Amino acid sequence: MPRSNSTIILCLLSIVILFNSCSLGVKKFTKDQLKWFQPYTKTDSIVFISEKNEIDTIVFFKTALTRDTVRNFIELGYYSTIYLSVPYLFTPGSYHQSALMGDGKKRYDQNLFNLSQNSKNYIQFEITFIGTIFNGKELNNVDKIAENLYYFDSKKATYSGMNVEKGINDFTFDTRIGILKYTDKRNVQWRRAKK
């Protein structure tokens, strides 16, 4: 009798595992989601110049794609996740800098965009520029001002001034070329230099 119970349990467990394993595919990102990543097909250094002739040189890295799969039926379940991100950093000498970490030596990593989607169709999207973070319902606060042009006001952000030494009030983004301009906390405007 105990042998047949364990056989039944083993069969049921196998069916559950097989069923969950078949549903690990992740849907492709939509065109609307991917529009934010269009300017970042290669690593590029962009110079921004303030009205006071100060300089920010920001290195925007090529869009990074990573995958993660969890197969732990008992604790976490079965799912796959795809992540897209655009890391960036300020070069030494730039006016703006990421904040120093607790060790006082290393600066916080920054990602302009973080997008993830898993096989259970859970999607997360976050936009972060010079400490101004938009995610969740605050993404609805982004103003579309023209076909490819978006305005981000830090007063409407999820967080402002996070992990940077000097924050910003707003920024403007073009889905064809990236960040166009921003205004810092002193109300000084910064514009992208022409190449």
URTA-V213534 format. One record per residue. PSI is psi in whole degrees, 0 to 359 (* if undefined). NEAR is the number of other C-alpha atoms within 10 Angstrom. Layout:
PSI_NEAR / PSI_NEAR
//
This chain:
310_5 / 329_7 / 320_8 / 326_9 / 316_10 / 328_11 / 317_11 / 315_12 / 317_12 / 318_12 / 315_12 / 317_12 / 319_13 / 320_12 / 316_12 / 315_12 / 315_16 / 317_11 / 315_12 / 325_15 / 329_14 / 342_9 / 33_13 / 0_18 / 141_14 / 131_16 / 153_13 / 152_10 / 149_14 / 163_8 / 321_8 / 323_7 / 320_11 / 344_13 / 328_13 / 335_21 / 351_22 / 318_15 / 352_18 / 57_20 / 351_13 / 161_10 / 136_15 / 141_14 / 125_14 / 134_18 / 133_17 / 137_23 / 133_17 / 168_19 / 341_12 / 14_9 / 27_9 / 159_13 / 137_18 / 124_22 / 119_20 / 127_19 / 114_16 / 121_23 / 158_19 / 145_18 / 129_20 / 134_14 / 127_12 / 158_10 / 153_12 / 136_10 / 132_13 / 127_12 / 78_15 / 87_11 / 317_13 / 314_7 / 312_7 / 339_9 / 194_12 / 121_20 / 158_21 / 149_18 / 139_21 / 136_19 / 138_17 / 137_19 / 156_23 / 95_23 / 152_19 / 160_21 / 155_21 / 138_20 / 156_14 / 140_11 / 349_11 / 149_14 / 311_16 / 146_22 / 151_22 / 151_20 / 153_19 / 144_15 / 177_12 / 331_9 / 351_7 / 7_8 / 316_8 / 143_11 / 153_17 / 142_15 / 149_13 / 140_20 / 126_19 / 316_23 / 142_20 / 120_19 / 131_20 / 149_19 / 136_20 / 176_20 / 347_17 / 12_15 / 30_14 / 124_10 / 135_14 / 137_13 / 135_17 / 136_18 / 125_21 / 124_20 / 125_24 / 52_28 / 357_24 / 118_26 / 129_22 / 124_25 / 172_17 / 220_11 / 337_9 / 344_14 / 336_17 / 347_11 / 357_17 / 129_16 / 124_13 / 117_13 / 349_10 / 179_9 / 312_8 / 13_13 / 131_17 / 142_17 / 130_18 / 117_23 / 121_19 / 340_22 / 339_12 / 8_17 / 166_22 / 315_18 / 154_15 / 140_22 / 21_18 / 127_17 / 33_19 / 157_20 / 323_14 / 122_17 / 186_22 / 163_23 / 326_21 / 168_23 / 158_22 / 134_20 / 135_18 / 124_19 / 351_17 / 328_14 / 348_14 / 208_18 / 130_20 / 315_17 / 163_19 / 161_24 / 128_19 / 180_17 / 346_12 / 2_10 / 28_12 / 130_13 / 141_19 / 134_22 / 147_19 / 129_17 / 146_14 / 143_7 / *_5
//
